[in-house]
């Protein structure tokens, strides 16, 4: 997948009307979206809650400024969580 055109950006108030679900890495992210934009907690999920390994740590730590090992750990957790989330989406009823 070519992500060369992708750029991260901050969530805006407009985003809160465009999207039904926000996946975040940490509880702090979840709480900040709820506080700043009034997004219902029912519409914000920790990505790590979908981790297929059942790992007890649900938050995904930011590896910025950390050794390569931290980047690999975060990538692996994100990868497992995305796979789990995809399976979750596939199990939802149509409509």
N, C-alpha and C positions, 0 to 999 in steps of 0.2 A: 504494500500500500504506500503510495507516494504522499507523504505529509509535508512536502517542502513548502507548500503554500499555507499551511496551517500556522496560525499565530495565537498564542494564548492571550486572553484579555480578561478584564474584570467583568463581573456580572453587572448589568445595568437594570434600571427599573423597567425598561422595555422588555427585557428578557423574562421578567416575571409574568408577563401577559402572553408570551410566545411559547413557553414550555410548561409541560405538566409535571415534570420530574427533574429534580436536580440531584446528581450523584456527587458526593463530596468525599474528600479523603479523611477528614478529621471531624470530631464533634465540635471543635471550635469553628470550623467552616460552616457546619450546619447551624449552630447557634447564631453566627454572624448574619447569615442569609435571613434567618427568621427575624432577628432583631432589626436589621437595616431595611428589609423590604416587606416584612410581614408575611412571608411565605409560610404557609401551614407546614408544620413538622411532618404531616402526612405526605407532603410532596417533596421531602428532602430525605435522601437515604445515604447511609455510608456505603460506599462502593465495597469496602471490605466485608460487609455483611453477606455478600454473595460469594465470598472466597470458598472455592470448592474443597479446599483442604480441611475446612472446619477449624482453622487456626484460631486460637483464643483472642489474638490481637486483631481487632477489627479496624483500627485506624491505620492508615498508610502514611508512614513517616516521610517527610520531605527529605530527599537525599542531598539536596543542594549543599555544597561545601564539605561533603562527607567523602570518605574513601570509596573506591569503585565497588566494594562489597555492598555498601548501602544502596547504590544504584541498582545493582543486581537483585537485591532483596526486594526493593520497591517494585521493580519491573515484574518480578515473579509473582508478587502479591497482586499487582494490578492485572496481570495476565490471567491468573486463576479466577480473580473476581469478575473480570469481563466475561470469561467463559461461563461462570455460574450465573451471571446476570442474563446472558443470552439464553441459557436454558430456562431461566425463570420466565423470560418473555415468551418463549415457546410454549410454556405451560398455561399461559393466560387464555381465557376464552376470547374468541373473536368478538369484535364489537367495540 
